[in-house]
Amino acid sequence: MKILLASSIDPAAIKALEKDHDVVRAFNAPEEQLVELVADREVVIFRSGVMISAAVLDAAPNLELLLRAGSGLDNIDVAHAQAGGIRIVRVPGSSAQPVAELTFGLLLALVRKVALADRLLREGHWPKAQLGGPLLAGKTLGIVGAGRIGSRVGEMGAAWGMRAIGCVDRPSPAVADALAERGVALTDFDTVVRESDFLCLHLPLGEQTHHIVDARVLSHMKDGSFLVNMARGGVVDEHALYTELTEGDRVLGAALDVHEHEGEGVISPLGALPNVVLTPHIGAMALDSQRLIGERVVELLGAHERGSLDELLTSDEVVPAAAP
């Protein structure tokens, strides 16, 4: 098959694809380059960091399949693809654990001031007395978007002796029971915001969630709380967050793995603040999980080529039809 590999995936998976298929590499290419390269392609494989826009889709008359090596759909014009009969499949199954683990890595780095301590020590300082921070144990961990990833974060928090609470888009008794089994109490968004010592975001980006954490929400967070965004950059109004962190008195610090503006050469204004920890969208980048995702990409592509993709797909890999 003719494949456009628009993002870097596991090296072994790339090797397997190039062995059996006509593969063109264009990692994180801009739209104009994608439009040129996709013209004769049948499959596009990609991650975050690249936009599969209507213009790209319209330039690919032979395109049959968009294969997202991850879970997010915010960088795809889903409705346009589906209207053109292009199948969209994602591979989210191996991302929950690495994202959950990095969530706790950022929590610890934030509250124990690891990045600041490292920088100051490298500069020859010994600021031990200035680097105190709270325990996680005994605190309330709030999860906005307690789905596959968020529920795992809550489960890990409960294991650390935290009180875990969360909210979801479509609450139900069944969801409440499933979360309770993992040590997470289901509640509503406002309660999660108001009661959390650590507010963690794990929800998809869409029209309803864009800037869901804005100045109003930040003003209702618990005094002395911390914010961690592991979702998508657009769910947080970063200008409002900057103002709160520099002028407000409720939120003590923030850690962000995702950003409203991402990519080489972008410098976040939040990066100048000592109470902020930033990472470059690496939540799912654990090598073990990337290997599993790569293997699944190759497996699904083979099934598509044989015409048996539907037989192999799991429910969370199927992308439902976009709303009209």
CORQUICOR-V100492 format. One record per run of one state. SS is the DSSP state (alpha for helix, beta for strand, coil for the rest). FROM is the first residue (numbers start at 0). LEN is the number of residues. If there is no record, write none. Layout:
ss=SS from=FROM len=LEN
ss=SS from=FROM len=LEN
//
This chain:
ss=coil from=0 len=1
ss=beta from=1 len=4
ss=coil from=5 len=5
ss=alpha from=10 len=10
ss=coil from=20 len=1
ss=beta from=21 len=4
ss=coil from=25 len=5
ss=alpha from=30 len=7
ss=coil from=37 len=5
ss=beta from=42 len=4
ss=coil from=46 len=5
ss=beta from=51 len=1
ss=coil from=52 len=1
ss=alpha from=53 len=5
ss=coil from=58 len=6
ss=beta from=64 len=4
ss=coil from=68 len=7
ss=beta from=75 len=1
ss=coil from=76 len=1
ss=alpha from=77 len=6
ss=coil from=83 len=3
ss=beta from=86 len=4
ss=coil from=90 len=4
ss=alpha from=94 len=17
ss=coil from=111 len=2
ss=alpha from=113 len=9
ss=coil from=122 len=5
ss=alpha from=127 len=3
ss=coil from=130 len=9
ss=beta from=139 len=5
ss=coil from=144 len=3
ss=alpha from=147 len=12
ss=coil from=159 len=3
ss=beta from=162 len=5
ss=coil from=167 len=5
ss=alpha from=172 len=9
ss=coil from=181 len=2
ss=beta from=183 len=3
ss=coil from=186 len=2
ss=alpha from=188 len=7
ss=coil from=195 len=2
ss=beta from=197 len=4
ss=coil from=201 len=11
ss=beta from=212 len=1
ss=coil from=213 len=1
ss=alpha from=214 len=6
ss=coil from=220 len=4
ss=beta from=224 len=5
ss=coil from=229 len=3
ss=alpha from=232 len=3
ss=beta from=235 len=1
ss=coil from=236 len=1
ss=alpha from=237 len=10
ss=coil from=247 len=3
ss=beta from=250 len=6
ss=coil from=256 len=12
ss=alpha from=268 len=4
ss=coil from=272 len=3
ss=beta from=275 len=3
ss=coil from=278 len=8
ss=alpha from=286 len=20
ss=coil from=306 len=2
ss=alpha from=308 len=4
ss=coil from=312 len=2
ss=alpha from=314 len=3
ss=beta from=317 len=1
ss=coil from=318 len=6
//
